[in-house]
Amino acid sequence: MTKRIVIVAALFLAAFAIHAQNLPPGKWWQREAVVQNLQLTAEQQDRLDEIFQAAATGLIDAKADVDKLQVQLRGEIDRPQLRRQEIQRIAARLSEARGRLFERELMMLVDMRAVLNEAQWRKMRAFLERAKERPMQQQRQRQIPKRR
C-alpha cells in the first residue's frame, strides 16, 4: 500500500511538471524576439509587467508551500517506520497547495492573455505548441540508434 502512495505522489509530481512547461517561460514579454514577433507595444509590455509583479509574491509563497510539503512528504516516506495517516495528511495538504499554485499561475496567465489581441494570442499559442514539441523531438532523436 505504501508503494502505491509513493507511485501516486510521483505521478502527481510529473503531471505538475508537465503543466508548468505549458506556461510561457520567464518574462517572455521582455524578450526582443517575442516583442518583435508579437509586435507588443510598450503599453502592453508595461501592463504585462504589472500583472507579473502583482502575482509574483503570491506565486513565490504558493511555490514555497508546495516545496515545503514535498520535503515533509519525502521525510515521511524515508522514515524506517511509515506512518500512513501522516503521509495521507501531508499528501492532501500538498495536493491543495499545488491546486492553489496552479490557480495563481492560471489566473496570471488569464490576465496576461487579456492584454494580448487575438492575433498576438494566436502567435503566442503557436510558440507554446512549438516549445512543447521540442522536448519530445529531442527525446525521439536520442532514442533513434545511430548507424555506423
SETI-874994 format. One line per 4 residues: number of its first residue (from 1); for each residue z, y, x of C-alpha. Coordinates in pm, whole numbers, plus 32768, in hexadecimal, padded with zeros to 4 digits. Layout:
N
NUM = Z,Y,X; ...
***
This chain:
148
1 = 8000,8000,8000; 8053,80F0,811E; 7F01,80A7,81B7; 7E61,8114,8070
5 = 7F1D,8260,8079; 7EA6,82A0,81DE; 7D3E,8253,817B; 7D51,8337,804C
9 = 7DE2,8450,8122; 7CCB,8424,8223; 7BBF,842A,8115; 7C57,8564,8083
13 = 7C4F,860C,81D9; 7AE1,85AB,8203; 7A84,8635,80AD; 7B2F,877D,80FC
17 = 7A7B,8797,824B; 792D,8761,819D; 797F,8875,80A4; 79DA,8966,81B8
21 = 7889,892E,825C; 77DD,89AF,8123; 7877,8B07,8147; 77C0,8C10,820F
25 = 784D,8C04,8371; 791D,8D28,83F1; 78C1,8E91,83A9; 7758,8E36,8363
29 = 770A,8F8F,82D0; 7741,902A,8429; 7649,8F4B,84E1; 750D,900B,8532
33 = 7426,8EEB,84D6; 74CE,8EC6,8382; 74CE,903D,8344; 735A,904B,838A
37 = 7303,8F0D,82CE; 73C5,8F70,8197; 7376,90E2,81C3; 74E2,913C,818D
41 = 752D,92AB,8161; 764C,9355,8215; 76F7,9379,80C4; 76DB,9203,8083
45 = 7764,91B4,81DB; 788B,929D,81A0; 78D0,91FE,804E; 78BE,909E,80E0
49 = 79AE,9106,81F2; 7A9F,9194,80ED; 7A94,904D,802A; 7AD5,8F85,8166
53 = 7BF5,9065,81D1; 7C92,9053,8078; 7C81,8ED7,807A; 7CD7,8E9A,81E9
57 = 7E54,8E9E,81D3; 7E58,8DB8,80A7; 7D62,8CCA,814E; 7E30,8CC4,828D
61 = 7F6D,8C7A,81C9; 7EC4,8B6D,80F8; 7E2F,8AC8,822F; 7F84,8AD3,82DA
65 = 8020,8A25,81AC; 7F19,8912,81C2; 7F4C,88EC,833A; 80C7,88D6,831A
69 = 80B2,87CE,820C; 7FB7,8704,82D8; 80AE,8703,83F9; 81C5,8694,830F
73 = 80EB,8581,8280; 8089,8504,83DA; 81F8,8506,843C; 8254,8433,830F
77 = 8137,833F,8347; 819A,8318,84B6; 8303,82BC,8463; 8366,8155,84B2
81 = 83F5,8131,8352; 8306,81C7,8254; 839A,8287,8133; 829C,825A,801F
85 = 8331,8357,7F2F; 8343,8462,803D; 81D9,841D,80A0; 8171,843D,7F33
89 = 8234,8582,7F0E; 8194,861A,8045; 803C,859A,7FDE; 805F,8641,7E8A
93 = 80C9,878A,7F2C; 7FAA,876E,8023; 7EB3,8733,7F0A; 7F35,8868,7E54
97 = 7F24,8939,7F95; 7DBE,88CB,7FD3; 7D6A,8927,7E6E; 7DFA,8A84,7E9F
101 = 7D38,8AAD,7FE5; 7BF8,8A38,7F3D; 7C2C,8B29,7E1D; 7C67,8C50,7F07
105 = 7B32,8BFA,7FD5; 7A62,8BCE,7E9D; 7AD1,8D15,7E00; 7A85,8DCE,7F43
109 = 792B,8D31,7F44; 78F9,8D8F,7DD5; 795A,8EF7,7E21; 786C,8EF9,7F4A
113 = 7758,8E63,7E77; 777E,8F83,7D81; 7728,9078,7E99; 75D8,8FD1,7EDC
117 = 74A8,8FFB,7E00; 73EB,8ECA,7D83; 72EB,8EC5,7E9F; 73FC,8EE4,7FA5
121 = 74C1,8DCC,7F04; 7390,8CE5,7F01; 7360,8D26,8074; 74D3,8CE4,80B5
125 = 74C6,8B9D,7FF2; 7397,8B32,80BD; 7457,8B82,81FD; 7582,8AB6,8185
129 = 74A4,8990,812B; 73FF,8998,8283; 7553,89B1,832B; 75CC,8887,8260
133 = 749D,87B9,82C8; 74BF,87FC,843F; 75ED,8719,847D; 7549,8600,83B9
137 = 7407,8624,8480; 74C7,8626,85C8; 7583,84EE,8561; 743E,843E,8506
141 = 73AA,849D,8656; 74D7,840C,870C; 74B4,82C6,864C; 7344,8296,869F
145 = 7332,81BA,87D6; 7261,824E,88ED; 713C,817D,8966; 7100,8154,8AD5
***
